[in-house]
């Protein structure tokens, strides 16, 4: 499996406040970004996999909703996670 418990903890520790705080917006956005990157690579090889394509679209929407939530609540945290993940320049 591409995403095991250790990898999740590493993502949560790097981008969230701690590896046990898995519900923070920053942690979830980082996890979604990792999953989106993995699904994008999969779709480059298997371009007719429409189920994965739909899953990718849903994940992008979830990440966008969390980013909008974070932007509304705290612009500085939003800017920090955007910069950390390299989502925009």
N, C-alpha and C positions, 0 to 999 in steps of 0.2 A: 504494500500500500504506500502511496506517495506521501501521505500525511499521517504520521504516527504521533503518539503522545509526546514523545521527546521533541519532535519538530514543532508541535503546537506550543509547548512550553517555551521553546526558544523564541518563537515569534511573539508570544505574549510578554516575555521578559524584555525583549529588545524594543518593542514599540509601545507596550502598555506600561502601566505603573508597576506591576509585578507579575510573576508567572502564575499567581493564583487569582488575580483579578482578570478573569476571562470575559467579563461582561462590559468592560469599558468600550466606548465607541472607538478609540484608537486601536485597541486589540482586535476588535471585530473587523475594522477596515483593513488592517494589516493581514488578517487571516483571509478575508475575501480577496485581497489583492494577490496573495500567494496562490489561491485556488484559481483565480482568473488567469494568471500566467500559465498555470499547469494546463488548464482546459484549452487555452489558446494554442499552446504547443501541440496538444492532441489533435485539435482541429486542422492544423497545418498538414498533418499526416493523413487524417481521415476526414476529408472535406464533405463527405456525404453523411456524416453522423449528425443527424438533425436533432436527436434527443440531447446530445451534448451541447449543440448550438443553442437550444432553448434554455438549458441549464445555465449556460454562460450568460445569456441575455438576462435571465432572472438575477444572477449574482451581481452583474453590473448595476442593475436597478436597485438592488439592496444596498450595495456599496454607495451609490449615489444618494440614496435616501439617508443613510447614516452620515455622509459628508454634509448634506444639507442641514441635518439636525445639529451637527457639531458647529457648523457655520453660524446657525441661529443662536446657539447657546454661548459659544466662546470662539471668537475669530482667531485668537492667538493659538489655541489648541488646533484649530482647523489648519492654519498656516504651517504649524509645526509638523503635523502628520503628512500634509501634502509634500512638504520639503523632504521629510525623512523617507517617504516611499518613492519620491521622484515622479509623482503623478502629473505634475505640470511644471513648466519652466518659469 
